[in-house]
Amino acid sequence: MKPGAELRVAVTELDSEGAGVGEIVAPGETVAPLEVRIPGVLPGEEVTARIEHLSSHRPVAWATFQTLHRLSPERVAPTCAAYGRCGGCVLQHFDYPAQVAWKERAFRKLVAAQPLLADVPVTAAVASPAPLGYRNKSKLVAGSDRAGRLVLGAYAPRTHDVVDLAGCAIAEAPLDALAAQVRTTLEASAVPPYDERRLVGTLRYVILRASATGGILLTLVTATESFPERDALVAALGGIRPALTGIVQNVNPTRGNAIFGTTQLTLGGQPTIDDAIGDVRLCVSSQAFLQANRGVAALAYAAIAAAVVPAAGDVVVDAYAGVGGIALTLAPRVGRVVGIEEHAAAVDDAVASAALNGITNATFVVGDVADRLAEVGRADIVVLNPPRKGCARVVLDRTAALGPRVIAYLSCAPETLLRDLSLLHGLGYRTRHITPFDMLPHTPHLEALAILDRV
């Protein structure tokens, strides 16, 4: 078996990255057992696939499909012109309700494999109210096509080729419309895109963040602070208002994969945007983390508030608080809220968000989560919403030491969530139930909310 060989494959399941997994049928010659992984196909389909790569360590091959011989009834036509090239919405060919059902089955399988969690109830996955047009933020790489025309898009998988994302179907409609206007303005101003191979050029990224009311904050990430075209560009971009409420420049002269640098300048309008999740207004700056799907985020925040049953005298700790969305959702129902966040700019946003909502019983502090938890004293409710790596063991230990009657753990990575739930089991907490949330339709990504009670 060598790369380039074409085989007929029956697809039986999807892997964690959304690629089809199948077995060879009618190979035409005797071959050793081989698992074949093929992007863009679905369980129940039979395809001819071309082998692109063979593992040297195990009987696994990666392939591209050439011909579909038997189609799944759950296959649909992808919406985006860039589908299959940008590497983003790898499940756009999968009927949306079937996507959600597949994610729920995969999550239940992960939970059942954990000895301490095997009996934990998993409720039905919560689908996105909007399967398309849901992303409130667009991160666009600046590049050039073969004709030298400016392209705003995404890197194709495992390359530095930029795929044009004009017409992106998962971005909120105002974002795609404004991106087209910004692209035209950048072209007219002749700002050269940054070339990561030759380390020349100016513009690295264009980042657009939309609010619930339709305003948009534009961030231009550049390799240098000053460049000849800047004044003319800012003046031209100013003409896009009122939709464009602010223009920010972030300067990132470093090599590597980091998007943002440390220097940030306001070039026009406001450096933040007022957004809302549920009933909570939020002040959001260009680098702040906020769930990309505000419709699902609102459902998750409401689920937290319902499950923890807040009382008037409760002390709540919101660890990894970000701009304060969960903390400010709970604040009107409790005595006091302490939000802990490592990023100072996010804490500034959270403080401003509290003022927007007239909330005076919420305090936000900057610092390492474990260190700040040690300073709290006690808590009735703790909310954990960590990044993909989950919580460090010391964070879990100090959470349990606060003695909360209930913990709400909102996770963006099922594997680390289940690891941490097992550790909390040993610290005197039992998982009441877990609810999956489909925060990013058409991707394999799944978030989940676990509610734990003190034993």
Residue pairs with C-beta under 8 A, 6 or more apart in sequence:
1 31
1 32
1 34
1 51
1 54
1 61
2 51
2 54
3 51
3 52
3 53
3 54
4 50
4 51
5 50
5 51
6 48
6 49
6 50
6 51
6 66
7 24
7 27
7 36
7 48
7 49
7 51
7 63
8 24
8 25
8 26
8 27
8 46
8 47
8 48
8 49
8 69
9 22
9 23
9 24
9 25
9 36
9 38
9 46
9 47
9 48
9 49
9 63
9 65
10 22
10 23
10 25
10 45
10 46
11 20
11 21
11 22
11 38
11 41
11 42
11 43
11 44
11 45
11 46
11 47
12 21
12 22
12 23
12 43
13 20
13 21
13 43
14 20
14 21
14 42
14 43
14 102
14 106
14 444
15 21
15 37
16 106
16 444
17 90
17 444
18 39
18 90
18 91
18 443
18 444
19 37
19 38
19 39
19 40
19 41
19 62
19 90
20 37
20 38
20 39
20 40
20 41
20 42
20 43
20 45
20 47
20 65
21 35
21 36
21 37
21 38
22 35
22 36
22 38
22 41
22 47
22 49
23 33
23 34
23 35
23 36
24 31
24 34
24 36
25 46
32 59
33 59
34 59
34 60
34 61
35 59
35 60
35 61
36 49
36 51
36 60
36 61
36 62
36 63
37 60
37 61
37 62
37 63
38 47
38 49
38 62
38 63
38 64
38 65
39 64
39 84
39 90
40 64
40 65
40 84
40 90
40 93
41 47
41 65
41 68
42 72
42 74
42 75
42 93
42 94
43 72
44 70
44 72
44 73
44 74
45 68
45 69
45 70
45 71
45 72
45 75
46 68
46 69
46 70
47 65
47 66
47 67
47 68
47 69
48 65
48 66
48 67
48 69
49 63
49 64
49 65
49 66
50 63
50 64
50 65
50 66
51 61
51 62
51 63
52 61
52 62
52 63
52 64
53 61
53 62
54 60
54 61
55 61
74 94
74 95
74 98
75 93
75 94
75 95
76 93
76 94
76 95
77 93
78 84
78 89
78 92
78 93
79 92
79 132
79 169
80 86
80 89
80 92
80 167
80 168
80 169
80 170
81 166
81 167
82 88
82 153
82 154
82 163
82 164
82 165
82 167
82 168
83 89
83 92
83 93
85 156
85 163
86 153
86 154
86 156
86 163
86 165
87 154
87 155
87 156
87 157
87 163
88 154
88 170
88 442
88 443
89 169
89 170
89 442
89 443
90 442
90 443
90 444
91 99
91 441
91 442
91 443
91 444
92 169
92 442
94 102
94 442
96 127
96 131
96 441
96 442
97 127
99 438
99 441
99 442
100 125
100 127
100 438
101 125
103 125
103 436
103 438
103 444
103 446
104 122
104 124
104 125
104 436
106 446
107 122
107 125
107 414
107 434
107 436
107 446
107 448
108 122
110 414
110 415
110 418
111 117
111 118
111 120
111 122
111 418
111 434
112 118
114 418
114 421
114 422
116 421
116 422
116 425
117 418
117 421
117 422
117 425
117 431
120 421
120 431
120 433
120 434
121 432
121 433
121 434
122 433
122 434
122 435
122 436
123 433
123 434
123 435
123 436
124 435
125 435
125 436
125 437
125 438
125 446
126 296
126 299
126 300
126 303
126 435
126 436
126 437
126 438
127 438
127 441
128 134
128 293
128 295
128 296
128 438
128 439
128 441
129 295
129 296
129 299
130 293
130 295
131 441
131 442
132 169
132 170
132 441
133 169
133 170
133 171
133 172
133 173
134 170
134 172
134 292
134 293
134 295
134 296
134 441
135 170
135 171
135 172
135 175
135 292
135 293
136 172
136 175
136 209
136 210
136 211
136 275
136 290
136 292
136 293
136 294
137 175
137 207
137 208
137 209
137 210
137 290
137 292
138 165
138 168
138 171
138 175
138 176
138 179
138 206
138 207
138 208
139 205
139 207
139 259
140 152
140 153
140 154
140 165
140 179
140 205
140 206
140 207
140 208
141 152
141 153
141 154
141 155
141 162
141 204
141 205
142 150
142 151
142 152
142 162
142 186
142 193
142 194
142 203
142 204
142 205
142 206
143 150
143 151
143 152
143 153
143 161
143 162
143 193
144 150
144 151
144 162
144 193
145 151
145 162
145 164
149 187
150 183
150 186
150 187
150 193
151 162
151 163
151 164
151 193
152 164
152 165
152 166
152 179
152 182
152 183
152 206
153 162
153 163
153 164
153 165
153 166
154 162
154 163
154 165
155 161
155 162
155 163
156 162
156 163
160 196
160 197
165 179
166 176
166 179
166 180
166 183
167 176
168 175
168 176
168 179
170 441
170 442
171 179
172 210
174 210
174 214
174 216
174 243
175 208
175 210
175 216
178 208
178 216
178 218
178 240
178 243
178 244
179 206
179 208
181 240
182 206
182 208
182 218
182 237
182 240
185 233
185 236
185 237
185 240
186 203
186 206
186 233
188 236
189 229
189 232
189 233
189 236
190 229
191 202
191 203
191 227
191 229
191 233
192 200
192 201
192 202
192 203
193 201
193 202
193 203
193 204
194 200
194 201
194 202
194 203
194 204
194 222
194 223
195 201
196 255
199 255
201 223
202 222
202 223
202 224
202 227
202 229
203 220
203 221
203 222
203 223
204 221
204 222
204 223
204 252
204 259
205 219
205 220
205 221
205 259
206 218
206 219
206 220
206 221
207 218
207 219
207 221
207 259
207 286
208 216
208 217
208 218
208 219
209 216
209 217
209 219
209 273
209 284
209 286
210 216
210 273
211 217
211 245
211 273
211 274
211 275
211 276
211 284
212 275
212 276
212 277
212 294
213 274
213 276
214 243
215 242
215 243
215 245
215 273
215 274
216 243
216 244
216 245
216 273
217 245
217 246
217 248
217 270
217 271
217 272
217 273
217 284
217 286
218 237
218 244
218 246
218 247
218 248
219 248
219 249
219 250
219 286
219 287
220 247
220 248
220 249
220 250
220 267
221 249
221 250
221 251
221 252
221 259
221 260
221 261
222 249
222 250
222 251
222 252
223 251
223 252
223 253
224 251
224 253
225 249
225 251
225 263
225 265
230 249
230 267
234 247
234 267
234 268
237 244
237 247
237 267
237 268
238 244
238 247
238 268
241 269
244 269
245 269
245 270
245 273
246 266
246 268
246 269
246 270
246 271
246 272
246 273
247 266
247 267
247 268
247 269
248 264
248 265
248 266
248 267
248 271
248 286
249 264
249 265
249 266
249 267
250 260
250 261
250 263
250 264
250 265
250 286
250 287
251 261
251 262
251 263
251 264
251 265
252 258
252 259
252 260
252 261
253 261
254 261
260 287
264 271
264 286
264 287
271 285
271 286
272 283
272 284
272 285
272 286
272 349
272 352
273 283
273 284
274 281
274 282
274 283
274 284
274 356
275 281
275 282
275 283
275 284
275 290
275 294
276 282
276 294
277 290
277 291
277 294
277 297
277 298
277 301
277 325
277 329
278 298
278 301
278 302
278 329
279 329
280 301
280 325
280 328
280 329
280 353
280 357
281 353
281 356
281 357
282 290
282 323
282 324
282 325
282 328
282 349
282 353
282 356
283 323
283 349
283 352
283 353
283 356
284 290
284 323
284 349
285 345
285 346
285 348
285 349
287 343
287 345
288 322
288 323
288 343
288 345
288 346
288 349
289 322
289 323
289 343
289 346
290 297
290 322
290 323
290 325
291 297
291 300
291 325
291 439
292 439
292 440
293 439
293 440
293 441
296 437
296 438
296 439
296 447
297 325
297 439
299 437
300 410
300 437
300 439
300 447
300 449
301 325
301 326
301 329
302 329
303 435
303 449
304 326
304 329
304 330
304 383
304 408
304 410
304 449
305 329
305 330
305 333
307 406
307 408
307 432
307 449
307 451
308 330
308 381
308 383
308 406
308 408
308 451
309 406
310 316
310 330
310 333
310 334
310 381
311 333
311 334
311 380
312 333
312 334
312 335
313 334
313 335
313 380
314 333
314 334
314 335
314 336
314 380
314 381
315 334
315 335
315 336
315 337
315 338
315 376
315 378
315 379
315 380
315 381
316 327
316 330
316 331
316 334
316 336
316 337
316 338
316 379
316 380
316 381
316 382
316 383
317 337
317 338
317 339
317 340
317 373
317 376
317 379
317 381
317 382
317 383
317 402
317 404
318 324
318 326
318 327
318 330
318 337
318 338
318 339
318 340
318 383
318 385
319 340
319 369
319 372
319 373
319 382
319 383
319 384
319 385
319 386
319 395
319 399
320 340
320 341
320 342
320 369
320 384
320 385
320 386
320 387
321 327
321 339
321 340
321 341
321 346
321 347
321 350
321 364
321 385
322 341
322 346
322 350
322 385
323 346
323 349
323 350
323 353
324 339
324 349
324 350
324 351
324 353
324 354
324 362
324 364
325 353
326 383
326 385
326 410
327 337
327 339
327 350
327 362
327 364
327 383
328 337
328 350
328 353
328 354
328 357
328 359
328 362
330 337
330 381
330 383
331 337
331 354
331 357
331 359
331 361
331 362
332 359
334 361
334 380
334 381
335 361
336 361
336 362
336 363
337 361
337 362
337 363
338 362
338 363
338 364
338 365
338 376
338 379
339 347
339 350
339 362
339 363
339 364
339 365
340 364
340 365
340 367
340 369
340 372
340 373
341 347
341 350
341 364
341 365
341 366
342 366
342 367
342 368
342 369
343 366
344 366
347 364
347 365
347 366
350 362
350 364
351 364
354 360
354 362
354 364
365 372
369 386
369 391
369 395
370 392
370 394
370 395
370 398
373 395
373 398
373 399
373 401
373 402
374 398
376 402
377 402
378 402
378 403
379 402
379 403
379 404
380 404
380 405
380 406
381 404
381 405
381 406
381 407
381 408
382 399
382 402
382 404
382 406
382 407
382 408
383 407
383 408
383 409
383 410
384 391
384 395
384 399
384 407
384 408
384 409
384 410
384 420
385 409
385 410
385 411
386 395
386 411
386 416
387 412
388 412
388 413
388 416
389 413
389 416
390 411
390 413
390 416
390 417
390 419
390 420
391 399
391 416
391 420
393 423
396 420
396 423
396 424
396 427
397 427
399 407
399 424
400 424
400 427
400 428
400 429
403 454
404 454
405 453
405 454
406 451
406 452
406 453
406 454
407 424
407 429
407 451
407 452
408 449
408 450
408 451
408 452
409 417
409 420
409 421
409 424
409 449
409 450
409 451
409 452
410 447
410 448
410 449
411 417
411 420
411 447
411 448
411 449
411 450
412 439
412 445
412 447
414 446
414 448
417 434
417 448
417 450
421 431
421 434
421 450
421 452
424 431
424 452
425 431
428 454
428 455
429 452
429 453
429 454
429 455
430 452
430 453
430 455
431 450
431 451
431 452
432 451
432 452
432 453
433 450
433 451
434 448
434 449
434 450
434 451
435 448
435 449
436 446
436 447
436 448
437 446
437 447
437 448
437 449
438 446
438 447
439 445
439 446
439 447
